[in-house]
Amino acid sequence: MNKKLLLIALTLFALCGFPAQAQSSVSYYGFEPDITTNFIKDGSDYRLGFIRVAVEVMVPNSDYVSVVEHHAPLLRDAFIHILSTASEREIKTMTGRDQLRLRALEKAQQIMREETGNPVIKEVLFTKYLYQ
């Protein structure tokens, strides 16, 4: 009986059609080349680790890509500072990685607010994340 009701409901849904989804107008800007920096490994001896991250930012529409591109050196410096001051645990764990991404988002929005009066950036994405 439940299978028949499910089949009827799915048929009615298919006949009525799905509502048209609004086209997403977000755009992305990727920082080239990838950000490569070092971080201090945990422990008593002074050892360096290296991290390479491909960073992309999401903006609400394509008009903002040129604004982000104009301020790319300032944003890139902020991302390097965040990654180079991170602990080994932050670099190597998934929760730490997400915290770094959120910290990068907050800093990028703060910079864009100071420079343009608008946070501009909706999201920061790490599309490649390698560490050693």
FENQUIUR-V730891 format. One record per pair of residues at least 24 apart in sequence whose C-alpha atoms are under 6 Angstrom apart, sorted by the first residue. I is the first residue (numbers start at 1). J is the second residue. If there is no record, write none. Layout:
# FENQUIUR-V730891
i: <I,I>
j: <J,J>
This chain:
# FENQUIUR-V730891
i: <25,26,26,26,27,27,27,27,28,28,29,29,30,30,31,38,39,41,42,49,50,50,51,51,52,52,53,53,54,54,54,55,55,56,56,57,57,58,58,58,59,59>
j: <61,59,60,61,58,59,61,62,57,58,56,57,55,56,55,84,84,88,88,132,131,132,130,131,129,130,128,129,126,127,128,125,126,124,125,123,124,121,122,123,121,122>
